[in-house]
């Protein structure tokens, strides 16, 4: 069953965030992730929304999404992102 990582982001340091994006993208591909949405135009349809950038990545399973997140490759990317963005991430088991 697929799983999805969803990140809601407000970038505060674009140069540092670009470094993160490159490393995170490489890690994501290594663990079989596939971008479904990546910072495209969005519109709030109801309520409020805490971010200006949304990223959705599909993985083959919840276990594979967790492998990506806990991987040394992603953790190295994450260290570049700290302080460069307000960042919230969840993983969702698909139906």
C-alpha positions as CSV (number, residue, x, y, z in Angstrom):
1,X,0.0,0.0,0.0
2,X,1.5,3.4,-0.9
3,X,2.4,6.0,1.7
4,X,2.8,9.8,1.3
5,X,5.1,12.2,2.9
6,X,3.6,15.7,3.1
7,X,5.7,18.7,4.0
8,X,4.4,22.2,4.7
9,X,7.1,24.8,4.4
10,X,7.9,28.5,4.8
11,X,11.3,29.1,3.4
12,X,13.3,31.7,5.4
13,X,16.8,31.3,3.8
14,X,16.4,30.5,0.0
15,X,20.1,29.7,-0.6
16,X,20.4,27.2,2.3
17,X,17.0,25.7,1.4
18,X,18.2,25.2,-2.2
19,X,21.1,23.2,-0.8
20,X,18.7,21.1,1.2
21,X,16.4,20.5,-1.9
22,X,19.2,19.1,-3.9
23,X,20.4,16.7,-1.2
24,X,16.8,15.7,-0.2
25,X,15.8,15.1,-3.8
26,X,18.7,12.7,-4.3
27,X,17.8,10.9,-1.1
28,X,14.2,10.7,-2.0
29,X,14.9,9.1,-5.4
30,X,17.3,6.6,-3.8
31,X,14.5,5.4,-1.6
32,X,12.0,5.2,-4.4
33,X,10.1,8.4,-3.7
34,X,8.2,10.2,-6.5
35,X,7.1,13.8,-6.3
36,X,3.4,14.3,-6.7
37,X,3.5,18.0,-5.8
38,X,6.4,20.2,-5.2
39,X,5.9,23.9,-4.4
40,X,3.4,24.6,-7.2
41,X,0.7,27.2,-7.0
42,X,-1.8,26.6,-4.2
43,X,-5.1,28.1,-3.1
44,X,-6.7,27.8,0.3
45,X,-10.3,26.6,-0.2
46,X,-11.3,26.6,3.4
47,X,-9.9,27.8,6.7
48,X,-6.3,28.9,6.9
49,X,-3.1,27.2,5.8
50,X,0.3,27.5,7.6
51,X,2.7,27.3,4.7
52,X,3.6,28.9,1.4
53,X,5.1,25.7,-0.1
54,X,3.7,22.2,-0.1
55,X,5.6,19.0,-1.1
56,X,3.9,15.6,-1.5
57,X,6.0,12.5,-2.2
58,X,4.7,9.0,-2.8
59,X,6.5,5.9,-1.6
60,X,5.7,2.2,-2.1
61,X,5.0,1.7,1.6
62,X,5.0,3.4,5.0
63,X,8.1,1.4,5.8
64,X,9.9,2.7,2.7
65,X,8.9,6.3,3.6
66,X,10.3,5.8,7.1
67,X,13.6,4.4,5.6
68,X,13.9,7.5,3.5
69,X,13.3,9.8,6.5
70,X,15.7,8.0,8.8
71,X,18.4,7.4,6.1
72,X,21.9,9.0,6.5
73,X,21.3,10.7,3.2
74,X,18.2,12.5,4.2
75,X,19.5,13.3,7.7
76,X,22.5,15.0,6.0
77,X,20.0,17.0,3.9
78,X,17.9,17.8,6.9
79,X,20.9,19.3,8.7
80,X,21.3,21.8,5.8
81,X,17.6,22.8,6.1
82,X,17.6,23.5,9.9
83,X,17.2,27.3,10.3
84,X,16.5,27.7,6.5
85,X,12.7,27.1,6.8
86,X,9.8,26.6,9.1
87,X,9.1,23.0,8.2
88,X,6.4,20.5,9.1
89,X,6.4,16.9,7.8
90,X,4.0,14.0,8.2
91,X,3.8,10.5,6.7
92,X,0.4,9.2,5.8
93,X,-0.5,5.5,5.1
94,X,-2.4,5.4,1.7
95,X,-5.7,3.7,1.2
